[in-house]
């Protein structure tokens, strides 16, 4: 009979010891309640609790990655889109995370969803697609301001996907195609303008130096001669032969002589 009593006492002592001694990891903290009243936090390492009197709530301090479910958002320019995001946060003050909110994970998820709808509803579709970094910073600031009383720090909010309706995707594709065509026409017009300016400069040089036109004709003839064309029709300016005509006239005048007399 005494042996059963001794075993019972040993068993109860083991239970009390295991309930009184707790070991917390480096990234964990324990919020202690003594007879229902908070007496602060303990950890990490070995902590001692008073059995039956002390109760412990364990809170992890590592960064939590939480997906925000897709939300139906109507942008400021009345475009309906479906947007989801991811939020990174961690508990900085475990006591507040326990005392100020019932479930800080659920509460943070809900505030992230409502903030995502309200903030993106104030932005245009073009800003939502092109100014993603600015929108992410705005979301982070708004959510962090709401979760600060809970002892939670929101470090990053990232918009992941923006799902557009099919008709809006086609409209954006047509807009992008029109923009590319506009740029091509502008570049072509700029090229024509530069070419006309160069031609004007070339015409000015040729008008000032007539021999430049003759050199250009000779160069063009040399280029055409290298091609495999059977027949080439190329207009030659009469000015090209002017030196030959002048030389013939001088030779004829020299044959007649300055003292020659006509027939009597």
C-alpha positions in Angstrom: 0.0 0.0 0.0 2.8 2.4 0.8 4.5 1.6 -2.5 1.3 2.7 -4.4 1.2 6.0 -2.4 4.9 6.6 -3.1 4.4 6.0 -6.9 1.4 8.4 -6.8 3.5 11.1 -5.1 6.3 10.6 -7.6 3.9 10.8 -10.5 2.3 14.0 -9.2 5.8 15.5 -8.6 6.7 14.8 -12.2 3.6 16.4 -13.5 4.2 19.5 -11.4 7.8 19.7 -12.5 6.9 19.4 -16.2 4.1 22.0 -15.8 6.4 24.4 -13.9 9.5 24.1 -16.1 9.3 25.4 -19.7 12.0 25.9 -22.3 11.6 28.6 -24.9 13.5 28.8 -28.2 15.5 31.9 -29.2 12.6 33.2 -31.4 9.9 32.6 -28.8 8.6 34.6 -25.9 6.0 33.7 -23.2 3.4 36.1 -21.9 2.7 35.1 -18.2 -0.6 35.4 -16.5 -0.7 34.9 -12.8 -4.2 34.4 -11.5 -5.5 36.0 -14.6 -3.3 39.1 -14.4 -0.5 39.8 -16.8 2.9 40.0 -15.2 5.0 40.5 -18.4 6.9 38.3 -20.7 9.7 35.8 -20.2 12.2 34.0 -22.4 14.1 32.7 -24.2 15.6 29.7 -22.4 14.5 28.1 -19.2 11.5 29.6 -17.3 9.8 28.5 -14.1 6.0 28.8 -13.7 4.0 28.3 -10.5 1.8 25.3 -11.2 -1.9 26.0 -11.3 -1.4 29.7 -10.6 0.7 30.8 -13.7 -0.5 30.4 -17.3 1.7 30.9 -20.3 0.8 32.2 -23.9 3.7 31.5 -26.3 4.3 34.0 -29.1 6.8 33.5 -32.0 8.9 36.5 -33.0 9.9 35.3 -36.5 8.7 37.1 -39.6 5.4 35.8 -40.8 4.6 35.5 -44.6 0.9 35.8 -45.2 -0.9 35.6 -48.5 -3.8 38.1 -48.9 -6.6 36.3 -50.9 -7.6 37.8 -54.2 -9.8 40.9 -53.8 -12.3 42.4 -56.2 -11.3 46.0 -56.7 -12.9 48.8 -58.7 -10.2 51.3 -59.6 -10.8 55.1 -59.7 -11.3 54.9 -63.5 -14.1 52.3 -63.0 -12.2 49.2 -64.1 -12.9 46.0 -62.2 -9.8 43.9 -61.4 -8.9 41.1 -59.1 -5.8 41.7 -57.0 -3.9 39.6 -54.5 -0.9 40.4 -52.4 1.6 39.1 -49.9 2.4 40.7 -46.5 5.5 40.3 -44.3 5.2 41.1 -40.6 6.5 40.1 -37.2 5.6 40.6 -33.5 7.7 43.2 -31.8 5.8 43.4 -28.5 4.3 40.0 -27.5 2.4 41.4 -24.5 0.4 43.8 -26.8 -0.1 41.0 -29.4 -1.9 39.0 -26.6 -3.7 41.7 -24.7 -4.8 44.1 -27.4 -6.2 41.8 -30.0 -7.9 38.3 -29.8 -6.0 36.7 -32.7 -3.3 38.9 -34.2 -2.9 36.7 -37.3 -6.5 36.8 -38.2 -6.8 40.5 -37.4 -3.7 41.3 -39.6 -5.1 39.3 -42.5 -8.5 41.1 -42.3 -6.9 44.6 -42.1 -4.7 43.7 -45.1 -7.7 42.7 -47.2 -9.7 45.8 -46.4 -6.7 48.1 -46.9 -6.0 46.5 -50.3 -9.5 47.2 -51.5 -9.7 50.7 -50.2 -6.2 51.8 -51.3 -6.3 50.3 -54.8 -9.8 51.7 -55.3 -8.3 55.2 -55.1 -5.7 54.5 -57.9 -6.1 54.5 -61.6 -5.5 51.3 -63.6 -2.4 52.7 -65.3 -0.9 53.6 -61.9 -1.7 50.1 -60.6 0.2 48.5 -63.5 3.1 50.9 -63.7 3.7 52.4 -60.2 3.7 49.2 -58.3 6.5 50.2 -55.9 4.7 53.4 -54.9 1.5 51.4 -54.2 3.3 48.8 -52.2 4.8 51.5 -50.0 1.4 53.1 -49.4 -0.1 49.7 -48.5 2.7 49.0 -46.1 2.3 52.4 -44.3 -1.4 52.1 -43.9 -1.4 48.5 -42.6 1.5 49.2 -40.3 -0.3 52.1 -38.8 -3.3 49.9 -38.0 -1.3 47.1 -36.5 1.1 49.2 -34.5 -1.2 49.2 -31.4 -1.1 45.4 -31.5 2.7 45.4 -31.2 3.1 44.2 -34.8 5.5 45.6 -37.4 4.6 45.3 -41.1 7.9 45.3 -43.0 6.8 44.7 -46.6 3.6 44.5 -48.7 3.8 43.3 -52.3 1.0 43.3 -54.9 1.5 39.9 -56.6 -1.0 39.6 -59.5 -3.5 42.0 -61.2 -6.1 40.0 -63.2 -7.8 42.1 -65.8 -10.9 41.2 -67.8 -10.4 39.9 -71.3 -11.9 42.9 -73.0 -9.6 45.2 -70.9 -6.6 43.1 -71.9 -7.5 43.4 -75.6 -7.9 47.2 -75.2 -4.5 47.5 -73.6 -3.0 45.4 -76.4 -4.6 47.7 -79.0 -3.3 50.8 -77.1 0.2 49.4 -77.0 0.1 48.6 -80.7 -1.1 52.1 -81.5 1.6 53.5 -79.4 4.2 51.5 -81.3 2.8 52.7 -84.6 2.9 56.3 -83.4 6.5 56.0 -82.4 7.4 54.4 -85.8 5.7 57.2 -87.7 7.5 59.8 -85.5 10.9 58.2 -86.1 10.2 57.9 -89.8 9.2 61.6 -90.0 12.3 62.6 -88.1 14.4 60.6 -90.5 12.7 62.3 -93.5 13.4 65.7 -91.9 17.0 65.0 -91.4 17.4 63.6 -94.9 15.8 66.7 -96.4 18.1 68.9 -94.4 21.1 67.0 -95.7 19.8 67.2 -99.3 19.4 70.9 -98.9 22.9 71.3 -97.7 24.1 69.1 -100.6 22.2 71.2 -103.1 23.7 74.4 -101.6 27.2 73.0 -102.1 26.5 71.9 -105.7 25.1 75.3 -106.6 28.2 76.9 -105.2 30.6 74.5 -106.9 29.4 73.3 -110.4 32.2 70.8 -110.7 30.8 68.9 -107.7 27.8 67.9 -109.9 30.2 66.5 -112.5 32.1 64.6 -109.9 28.9 63.1 -108.6 27.9 62.0 -112.2 31.2 60.3 -112.7 30.9 58.6 -109.3 27.4 57.3 -110.2 28.7 56.0 -113.5 31.4 54.1 -111.7 28.9 52.6 -109.4 26.5 51.5 -112.2 29.4 50.0 -114.1 29.9 47.4 -111.4 26.3 46.1 -111.7 25.3 43.3 -114.0 22.9 45.4 -116.1 22.6 44.8 -119.8 21.4 48.2 -120.8 22.0 51.5 -118.9 20.4 54.8 -119.8 22.0 57.6 -118.0 21.5 61.3 -118.8 24.8 63.2 -119.1 24.8 67.0 -118.7 26.1 69.0 -121.6 28.3 71.0 -119.2 30.5 67.9 -118.8 31.6 68.4 -122.4 32.1 72.2 -122.3 35.9 72.0 -121.8 36.1 69.8 -125.0 34.1 72.3 -127.0 36.2 75.2 -125.8 39.5 73.3 -126.6 38.2 72.6 -130.2 37.2 76.3 -130.7 40.7 77.4 -129.6 42.4 74.9 -132.0 40.3 76.2 -134.9 41.1 79.8 -134.2 44.8 78.9 -134.0 44.7 77.3 -137.5 43.0 80.3 -139.1 45.7 82.7 -137.6 45.3 86.3 -136.4 46.6 87.8 -139.7 44.6 85.8 -142.2 42.6 87.7 -144.8 39.4 86.8 -146.4 38.9 86.5 -150.2 39.0 89.6 -152.3 
